[in-house]
Amino acid sequence: MTAPVLVAALDVSRRFRGTGPAPVEALLGVTLEVERGAFVALVGPSGSGKSTLLALLGALDRPTSGRVVFDGADLLRASDAARTRVRRRIGIVFQGGPTLRRVTAVDNVGMPLVARGVPAAEREARARAALGRVGLADRAGSPPEELSGGELQRLGVARALVGDPELVLADEPTSSLDRENAAAVADLLSAAHAEGRTVVVATHDDALVARATRVVELAHGRVVADRRR
C-alpha cells in the first residue's frame, strides 16, 4: 500500500525576472508528490530547478502557476498565518550552514523555537540536545566563525531538526565538505529518515543519492526521470 502524500507540487511553474527582456523559467509544469516517510533525492545539473522546487515545497516561495499542497492544504490559497504554521512543520538545511554569525551555536540552533514561543530555558535545553545528536555538544558556546565547514553544516542539521519537523528539506548539504564530513551529514539525514521523517534533498553527491529511496532527476526546469528503489 502506498503511503499518503505529505507534500506535493502540482503542475508548478516558476518564472523569475532575469537581466534580459525574457523571464527566467526555473520550473516548467513540474508535478512531484512526496509520500510520508520517503527519502527523495533531487538530482540534475546546476540551474535545473532543484533549489527552486525545494523552496516551493518548503513554503518559502510561491509558484507562478500551479499548486503546492502540504498535508491537504493548498499553500497558494493559504493565509500568511497558515503558511507560517506549515513552515513550523518543516526543517530546512540551507547550503553553507547557518547564516546567523553573531550568536552562539546553541542560540543558532534554538532560533526556530523563538517564533513558537518556547520558553528560554526549554529552548536552550532542546538546542543543546540537538547539538548533542550531531556531535557538537562541546561547541554550544562557540560562534559560527569558530566552527569548521563540517561543523557548520552539522549545526544546520541540528537547527533543522530541533523543532521535530515532519519534513526535512536540504539544499546541497554536502557540497562544500570533504568526504568524511559529507558522510557525517549524510548519516544525520539518514537517521532523520529512519526516525520516520520525510526527507527531500537537492544534491550532486552520489554517496548521498545512494541513501535515497527515490531519485527524481530534473533538467531545464522539468522532471525527466523518477526512479523508486
C-alpha positions in Angstrom: 0.0 0.0 0.0 1.3 3.4 -1.0 1.9 5.8 1.9 -0.2 9.0 2.0 1.2 12.1 0.3 2.7 14.7 2.7 3.6 17.4 0.2 3.0 17.8 -3.5 3.9 20.3 -6.2 1.2 20.0 -8.9 1.9 21.3 -12.4 4.1 24.1 -10.9 6.0 26.7 -12.9 8.2 29.4 -11.5 9.4 32.4 -13.5 11.9 35.0 -12.3 12.8 38.3 -13.8 16.1 38.0 -15.5 18.7 40.5 -16.5 17.4 40.5 -20.1 14.0 41.1 -21.6 12.8 37.4 -21.2 12.0 35.9 -17.8 14.0 33.0 -16.4 11.9 29.8 -16.5 13.2 28.0 -13.4 10.4 25.3 -13.4 8.0 24.3 -16.2 5.0 22.3 -15.3 6.6 20.1 -12.6 4.5 17.6 -10.7 6.0 15.9 -7.7 4.1 14.0 -4.9 6.2 13.1 -1.9 4.8 10.4 0.3 5.2 10.4 4.1 8.4 8.6 5.1 10.1 8.9 1.8 13.7 9.9 1.3 13.8 11.7 -2.1 17.0 12.9 -3.8 16.5 15.7 -6.4 19.4 15.5 -8.9 20.3 17.3 -12.1 22.8 19.9 -13.3 23.1 23.3 -11.7 20.2 25.5 -12.9 17.8 22.6 -13.4 15.4 23.9 -10.8 16.2 21.8 -7.8 16.6 24.6 -5.3 13.5 26.4 -6.6 11.5 23.2 -6.2 12.7 22.8 -2.6 11.7 26.4 -1.8 8.2 25.8 -3.1 7.9 22.6 -1.1 9.1 24.4 2.0 6.5 27.2 1.7 9.4 29.7 1.2 8.2 30.8 -2.2 5.0 30.7 -4.3 4.8 29.2 -7.8 3.9 31.4 -10.8 1.3 28.8 -11.7 0.2 25.5 -10.3 -0.3 24.5 -6.7 1.7 23.3 -3.7 -0.3 21.2 -1.2 1.0 20.3 2.2 -0.9 17.7 4.2 -4.0 18.5 2.1 -3.7 22.3 2.5 -3.3 24.4 -0.7 -0.5 26.7 0.1 -1.3 29.1 -2.7 -4.6 29.9 -1.1 -3.4 29.8 2.5 -3.1 32.9 4.6 0.3 34.1 5.8 -0.5 32.7 9.2 -1.4 29.3 7.8 1.8 29.2 5.8 3.7 30.1 8.9 2.1 27.1 10.7 3.1 24.9 7.8 6.7 26.1 7.9 6.9 25.1 11.6 6.3 21.5 10.5 9.3 21.7 8.1 13.0 21.8 8.9 15.4 23.2 6.3 19.1 22.7 5.9 20.5 25.6 3.8 23.6 25.3 1.7 26.6 26.5 3.7 25.1 26.1 7.2 23.6 28.8 9.4 23.7 32.5 8.5 23.4 34.0 12.0 27.0 34.8 12.6 26.9 36.8 15.8 25.3 34.4 18.2 26.5 31.1 19.7 25.9 27.7 18.3 23.2 26.9 20.9 21.4 30.2 20.2 21.6 29.5 16.4 20.0 26.1 16.8 17.3 27.4 19.1 16.3 30.2 16.8 13.4 28.3 15.1 11.8 27.8 18.6 11.7 31.5 19.3 8.8 32.2 16.9 6.9 29.3 18.5 7.0 30.9 21.9 9.1 28.2 23.5 10.4 29.5 26.9 14.1 30.3 27.0 15.1 27.5 29.4 13.3 24.8 27.3 14.6 26.3 24.1 18.2 26.1 25.4 17.7 22.5 26.6 16.2 21.4 23.3 19.0 23.2 21.3 21.7 21.5 23.5 20.1 18.1 22.9 20.0 18.7 19.2 23.7 19.7 19.2 24.5 16.5 21.1 22.8 14.5 18.4 25.1 15.9 15.7 28.2 15.6 17.8 28.6 19.3 18.7 27.7 19.3 22.4 31.1 20.8 23.3 30.7 23.6 20.8 27.4 25.0 22.2 29.0 28.3 23.3 31.1 28.8 20.1 30.1 31.4 17.5 29.8 30.1 13.9 33.1 31.8 12.8 34.9 29.4 15.2 33.4 26.3 13.6 34.8 24.3 10.6 32.8 23.8 7.4 31.7 20.4 8.5 30.7 21.6 12.0 28.7 24.4 10.4 26.8 22.0 8.2 26.1 19.7 11.2 24.9 22.8 13.1 22.5 23.5 10.2 21.1 19.9 10.5 20.7 20.4 14.3 18.7 23.6 13.7 16.5 21.9 11.1 15.7 19.1 13.5 15.3 21.0 16.8 11.6 21.6 16.1 10.9 17.9 15.5 9.7 18.5 11.9 7.7 16.1 9.8 9.5 17.2 6.6 13.2 17.9 6.3 14.5 19.7 3.2 18.2 20.0 2.5 19.8 22.1 -0.3 23.2 20.7 -1.3 24.0 19.8 2.3 27.4 18.2 1.5 28.5 20.3 -1.5 31.4 22.1 0.3 32.5 19.3 2.5 35.3 16.7 2.4 34.4 13.0 2.2 34.4 12.4 6.0 32.3 15.4 6.8 29.9 14.7 3.9 29.4 11.2 5.2 28.7 12.6 8.7 26.0 14.9 7.3 24.5 12.1 5.2 24.4 9.9 8.3 22.4 12.5 10.1 19.9 12.9 7.3 19.6 9.1 7.1 19.0 8.9 10.8 16.2 11.5 10.5 14.6 9.4 7.8 14.9 6.2 9.9 13.1 8.0 12.7 10.1 8.4 10.4 10.7 11.9 8.9 10.2 12.6 5.3 13.4 13.9 3.7 14.0 15.7 0.4 17.5 16.7 -0.6 18.8 18.5 -3.6 22.3 17.2 -4.3 25.1 16.3 -6.7 26.6 13.9 -4.1 26.4 10.3 -5.4 27.0 8.9 -2.0 24.1 10.8 -0.6 21.9 9.9 -3.5 22.6 6.2 -2.8 20.8 6.5 0.5 17.6 7.8 -1.0 14.5 5.6 -1.6 13.6 7.6 -4.6 15.6 9.7 -7.1 14.0 12.4 -9.2 16.0 14.0 -12.0 15.4 17.5 -13.2 16.7 19.2 -16.4 15.8 22.6 -17.8 13.1 23.0 -15.2 11.3 19.7 -15.9 11.3 16.3 -14.3 13.0 13.9 -16.8 13.2 10.8 -14.6 11.7 9.4 -11.4 13.2 6.2 -10.0 12.0 4.4 -6.9 14.0 1.8 -5.0 
